Amino acid sequence: MSELRLEDVRVLVVDDERDVRESISTAFEAEGADVLAVDNGNAAVSVCAEDPPDLVILDMMLPGRSGFLALEKIKGREDSPLVIMVTANEGKRHQAYAESLGVDAYMLKPVPLGRLLDKAVELIDADDAAAEEAEREGTRH
């Protein structure tokens, strides 16, 4: 049996298309993640303010509050989660703007679920390694 790559990782999936939400949720749950899914930017911001997940999969085009406006609120904190923005919009300006707001990865739809999972694992592993390094640095005084 293969090891679950996202065990104990809390993931928030934000997409207004139910099929997309469900397929991403199912793929992440199969890797051991604890997944919560919402269908709009306002709900995403609320969840992240109350109980921040480890990772947010964020669609750009959302009702209520766009992915950009949600990203701005989600990333504006010290304990902000990692964010992968997924979008059908190929504009470089949008990607540059998302990066200026602190997005951790920007992927074009349709994103193969395997690639999305690999990117999530890569970001989580890098984040864990950075946290461990910071902890080691802090104990060296």
C-alpha positions in Angstrom: 0.0 0.0 0.0 1.3 3.4 -0.9 1.8 6.1 1.7 -0.8 8.8 2.0 1.0 12.0 0.9 -1.4 14.4 2.5 -2.2 12.8 5.8 -3.1 15.3 8.5 -3.2 18.1 6.0 -6.3 20.3 6.0 -7.4 21.5 2.6 -10.0 24.0 1.6 -11.3 23.6 -1.9 -13.0 26.8 -3.3 -14.8 26.5 -6.6 -18.3 27.4 -7.8 -18.6 24.3 -10.0 -19.8 21.3 -8.0 -18.1 18.8 -10.3 -14.8 20.5 -9.9 -15.1 20.8 -6.1 -16.1 17.1 -5.8 -13.4 15.8 -8.1 -10.6 17.8 -6.3 -12.0 16.9 -2.9 -12.1 13.2 -3.7 -8.6 13.2 -5.1 -7.2 15.0 -2.0 -9.2 12.8 0.4 -7.7 9.7 -1.4 -4.2 11.1 -0.4 -5.3 11.4 3.2 -6.2 15.1 3.4 -9.0 16.4 5.5 -11.0 18.4 3.0 -13.6 21.1 3.3 -15.2 22.5 0.2 -17.0 25.8 -0.3 -18.5 27.4 -3.5 -17.7 31.1 -3.1 -15.0 33.6 -2.0 -16.8 34.9 1.0 -17.1 31.5 2.5 -13.4 30.8 1.8 -12.4 34.0 3.6 -14.6 33.1 6.6 -13.2 29.6 6.9 -9.6 30.9 6.7 -10.3 33.6 9.3 -11.9 31.2 11.8 -9.8 28.1 11.4 -7.1 28.4 8.7 -6.4 25.2 6.7 -2.9 24.2 5.6 -3.7 24.6 1.9 -6.4 26.4 -0.1 -7.2 25.4 -3.7 -8.8 28.6 -5.0 -10.6 29.2 -8.2 -10.2 32.7 -9.7 -13.8 33.2 -11.0 -16.1 33.0 -8.0 -19.5 34.5 -7.1 -19.7 37.0 -4.3 -16.0 37.7 -3.9 -13.5 36.9 -6.7 -10.5 34.6 -6.1 -8.3 37.7 -6.1 -10.3 39.4 -3.4 -10.4 36.2 -1.4 -6.7 35.7 -1.9 -5.9 39.2 -0.6 -7.8 38.4 2.6 -6.5 34.9 3.0 -2.8 35.8 2.5 -2.8 38.9 4.6 -1.9 37.1 7.9 1.1 35.6 9.5 -0.5 32.1 9.8 -2.0 32.3 6.3 -2.3 29.0 4.5 -0.6 27.9 1.3 -2.7 28.8 -1.7 -2.9 27.3 -5.2 -4.9 29.4 -7.6 -6.5 27.5 -10.4 -8.0 29.4 -13.3 -9.0 29.1 -17.0 -7.7 32.6 -17.5 -4.3 32.5 -19.3 -3.5 36.2 -18.9 0.0 36.8 -17.6 -1.2 40.0 -15.8 -3.6 37.9 -13.7 -0.8 35.5 -12.8 1.5 38.4 -11.9 -1.2 40.0 -9.8 -1.9 36.7 -8.0 1.8 36.4 -7.3 2.0 39.9 -5.9 -0.8 38.9 -3.5 1.3 36.0 -2.3 -0.2 33.0 -4.2 2.1 29.9 -3.8 1.2 28.4 -7.1 -0.8 29.4 -10.2 -2.2 26.6 -12.4 -4.3 26.8 -15.6 -7.5 24.8 -15.9 -8.1 22.1 -16.8 -5.4 21.0 -14.2 -4.8 17.3 -14.2 -5.6 16.1 -10.7 -2.3 14.3 -10.5 -0.4 17.5 -11.2 -2.5 19.4 -8.7 -1.8 16.8 -6.0 1.9 16.8 -6.8 2.1 20.6 -6.6 0.2 20.4 -3.2 2.6 17.8 -1.8 5.6 19.8 -3.1 4.3 23.0 -1.4 3.4 21.3 1.9 6.8 19.5 2.0 8.6 22.7 1.4 6.6 24.5 4.0 7.2 21.8 6.6 10.9 21.8 5.8 11.0 25.6 6.2 9.2 25.4 9.5 11.6 22.8 10.7 14.6 24.9 9.6 13.2 28.0 11.4 12.7 25.9 14.5 16.3 24.7 14.3 17.6 28.2 13.8 15.6 29.4 16.8 17.2 26.8 19.1 20.8 27.6 18.2 21.2 30.8 20.2 
